[in-house]
Amino acid sequence: MPFIDLSKIKPQEIFPGTRIRAPYGEKLMLSYVEIDEGAEVPLHSHPHEQGGVVLKGQMELTIGSETKVLKPGSLYLIPSNMPHKAIALAGPVKALDVFSPIREDYITENAKSFSDHKDTKDTEY
């Protein structure tokens, strides 16, 4: 399963205007995030470490008490249990998040889509 075709994973709307596709391995989860302009990922925290990179658009990200506007190429690290939130500014945002350990709550919706393609040989994912 070294290659993943995101088009084969059904997006999961985790908040209004925010969709993810979250393929995962044994100890690591990727989350391809799409946030509509003006949509907000509300303040929350979780026990997983989270890192990411903005791929497209601008996003206001608050981590703890610090807020920054991020542009494509901006990287961020969120320690476990740290409150954080995001808002898409001036158009849609695409980002790639990485979680460790994997988020069990994200597997529920994405597992079938991903597992349908895990065992397919000679297929690029």
Secondary structure, 3 states (H helix, E strand, C coil): CCCCCHHHCCCEEEECCEEEECCECCCCEEEEEEECCCCEEEEECCCCEEEEEEEEEEEEEEECCEEEEECCCCEEEECCCCCEEEEEEEEEEEEEEEEECCCHHHHHHHHHHHHHHHCCCCCCC
